[in-house]
Amino acid sequence: MNTAVSKSTMTLWTGQTVPRVGLGCWAIGGPTLNDGPSTSYGATDDAQSRAALQAGYEMGARVFDTAAGYGAGHSEVLVGEEIARHADAVIVTKFGFEVDHANRRNGDVNVTPEGIRSVIGGSRSRLKRDRIDLALLHLNEMDPALAPQVFDTLETLVAEGWIGAYGWSTDFMPQARAGADYPHFVAIENDYNVFTPARALMDFVSARNLVSISRLPLAMGLLTGKYAPDSTLGRDDVRAQDFAWLRFFRDGKPSAEYLERLGAIRELLQTDGRTLAQGALAWILASSDRALPVPGFRSVAQVRDNMGTLEKGPLGAQTMAEIADLLAAE
């Protein structure tokens, strides 16, 4: 499994070379009908989502990151209908808990062999792909002792042609180590942005020659610069919930701490005419040659902004050093 990078491209585990900015399809999944706090970004417009997916592909995106749990399969349906026909599109999905697509509900965690097969089977149908390129375990903190039952099952699905490869969506070293020795384990999806450098995990990814799919590359939208201290998000937005893992937003408002950090590096991120989002993504491209960010989107304009990162490429070494110094001071 060899990966290599040349400025704004990366060679994947398959040998395919792709641009190093993909599309993250969480937001376009929309809400589920589950009780309890929202895990979505609120209501969506499917027509806009479809147009944005198409625009992303036209602008060069080739990695599309979705999950069975995004809108209880709705994101997968959109990706399947708009993207699956493109043979060079690399589709990544995630599994780990039961999904009732018909009733738009996510269910309990299920990593039994039967549960994994059922969820991935549903993903294959919604994505209109007999063979999914990459399947990721969508349980950040799952007990590493369960890894054999999960990855042995995934090896079987590789042999049967259901998936091409697999990995883990996790931010934790014990979990990463528990999966990385399996034959077709090729990727880790982890939080990675200018505020979350994830040094130990990224060193591990590099040492193991894995791909890091960067989730939250724009810090849940904070790094776009569109949120002011008094901005308030709707109660149907995941960023307005009280999940312990939320850092960039609390109680529906942007974090004052992170807004201050952004203020310190704003001009540097906008070097050479970049937008803030482009600068944040360019930081990732410069920081690790194993990272492939998948920023979220809900409109064509957001996709065009994000994909515009590729024209200007990674931030320069001097800019990266100045950003590091300012953040250290903060």
Buried (B, 14 or more C-beta within 10 A) or exposed (E): BEBEBEEBBBBBBBEEBBBBBBBBBBBBBBBBEBEEEBBBBBEBEEEBBBBBBBBBBEBBBBBBBBBBBBBBBBBBBBBBBBBBEEEEBBBBBBBBBBBBBEEBBBBEEBBEBEBBBBBBEBBBBBBBBEBBBBBBBBBBEBEBEBBEEBBEBBBBBBEEEBBBBBBBBBBBEEBBEBBBEBEBBBBBBBBBBBBBBBEEBBEBBBEBBBBBBBBBBBBBBBBBBEBEEEBEBEEBBBBBBEEEEBBBBBEBBBBEEBBEBBEBBEEBBBBEEBBBBBBBBBBBBBBBBBBBBBBBBBBBEBBBBBBBBBEBBBBEEEBBEBBBEBBEEB
